Amino acid sequence: MKKPFEAGSGWPFDVTGSAGAPPRKRQAVAETKQPDSAVRQPTHYSEQQNQEDNTLVQSLIGLGAFSARKSYYPELLEKIDELEVEKERYQWLFENALHGIFQASTHDGIRNANPAMAHICGYRNATEFLRAMHSVRDDLFDVADDFDRLMEDLLDHSSIRSFETRFKRNNAQEPVPVSINVLLKDASQGLVEVFVYDITERKRAQAAMARINTELEQRVTERTRELEAAKQEAEAANLSKDKYLAAASHDLLQPMNAARLLVATLQEKQLGPDNQILVERIHTALGGAEELLGDLLDISRLDANAVTPDVEEFAVAELLQPLFSEFQPVAEQAGLELRMVGSNHRIRSDSRLLMRILRNFVSNAIRYTPSGRVLIGCRRKGDELELMVADSGPGIAEHLRAEIFREFRQLDNATKGRSKGVGLGLAIVERISRMLGHQVYVDSRVGVGSRFSVRVPRLENLPNQATEQPLKADTLPLIGNLQPRFDRARVLVIDNEESIRVSMISLLQAWGCQVITASNGEVAHEAWLSFQPDIVMADYHLDHGETGTEVIRQLRQQHPDMLYTPTVLITADRSDPVRQEIQQLGAARLNKPVKPAKLRVLMSYLLDRD
């Protein structure tokens, strides 16, 4: 059995006392202070020996021959009693501590340990634990390298806190994880004092947390895979929906396109008053149906995220002039004056989507303005350019301004005799503006008029351009002046629908054109050889998967001189891929159903440019 830890070794208390013993006071030596005659001396002591012992005790406690020092004797005894009580208190704490405590030496091994230390290592008591501990490195530490690393750090720092390792346990039980604080008491003797904390529960909690984290990571991985699969499925569904919308656009608008062209042909003829009224009503009904289908298809594509903005820099005049050309005859027919203020500014946006916003503004202004005028223009607003459409209509009450941007919401003050629309135009404006990041503004006064505007990033002005000044209507090509331009113009129409070919022949011949038609690329090749057209109009979707763009490419390869022939692609597919394909071909694009007035303006522009 190891030697008990001694008081002189640096351990703060004597470990030989009994655990749990209440503090007690040493019996006062002062009780022996009785008259000399009452003290019984041992018979085997001689008088001389007794005197020598008294002299030695008196010398140790500082009395000597000076009787005055005897007055300090009671205080000394009181201090001794206090030290005794303190020692017993420390002894009680050592025995009953919840954490393990032991003292060890590199020479003698573990010198002493408390019961808690024994229990941590699976022993019944401290005595059993001390008997089993011959070497701290080999018998206590489960990983010997931990002991070596601990001793190296201890020599450098004199104390180590929160050093985690594992201690061996009795009867080959699972090692116990511990955190220890070590204090080097005597480097020469390798004497250390160690306080041990059982961290089994903490390690279990950490293991459980690690297991939970691993499970969470696995779940996140699985959920990510599920979300990725769902995303791919949604993208596939969107793609399928986009294809469906394109097919639906073609199938729904194709017969309407034929009807619109036939009605336009009838409008060119001299009819009786009754028949003329019927034709105008058919024209109005077709316009309403066309607008409904177009808006429904547009808002479906916007909601399906099937529209991708193509942001670029361009001159604002590229928007305003075509917009004015498109709506000037519409406004004239409604008895309104349409004016435009030109601009030499450049802006940054998607020209196609921005044109859709402005077109809806102008269309609504003409629809709701009974008399007066509609103005298209723009003005600077800091780093932005505000494109606006103002009218002299009845105005919009303030509490209704938020309502008009919702689906199928429309005011009841549309001008009599004009289409009321379906209430989707401004809903489309709201979605497009949000997609482009442009802010839309509404300023209206009841009985005065309204102004709708959208603000876009402004760039530097075009060089060598005149300042803003009103652009007069007579500077633009008007429908009435276009008829002579089409005299004997040769037009090749490529379309797989017989009704469309018949309608285009009737309309274009009424405009003074010579027309030849083809149903596919092979027939178009033969028509080119015999006809040599001045302009080619091709439907995008033909039979058997053939497209108008493919036919135009083949014709250009077979007839290089066709590269300079103006080409128009007519389609009901408004998707971005189709738009980009037509743009790369260098052809103009018209959406179905074709508006005869717009077709006429476009033909005039292309033939005049050619």
Secondary structure, DSSP 4 states (H G I P E B T S, - for coil): -PPPPPGGGT-SS-TTSPTTPPP-PPPPGGGG---GGGPPPPTTS-HHHHHHHHHHHHHHTT-TT-GGGGGGHHHHHHHHHHHHHHHHHHHHHHHH-SSEEEEEETTTEEEEE-HHHHHHTT-SSHHHHHHH-S-IIIIIBSSHHHHHHHHHHHHHHSEEEEEEEEE--GGGPPPEEEEEEEEEEETTTTEEEEEEEE-HHHHHHHHHHHHHHHHHHHHHHHHHHHHHHHHHHHHHHHHHHHHHHHHHHHHHHHHHHHHHHHHHHHHHS---HHHHHHHHHHHHHHHHHHHHHHHHHHHHHHHTT------EEEETHHHHHHHHHHHHHHHHHTT-EEEEE----EEEE-HHHHHHHHHHHHHHHHHH--SSEEEEEEEEETTEEEEEEEE-S----GGGTTGGGSTT---S-PPTTS----S-HHHHHHHHHHHHTPEEEEEEETTTEEEEEEEEEB-PPPTT-PPP-EEPGGGS--GGGTGGGGTT-EEEEE-S-HHHHHHHHHHHHHTT-EEEEESSHHHHHHHHHHH--SEEEEESB-GGG-BHHHHHHHHHHH-GGGGGS-EEEEES---HHHHHHHHHHT-EEEESSPPHHHHHHHHHHHHHH-
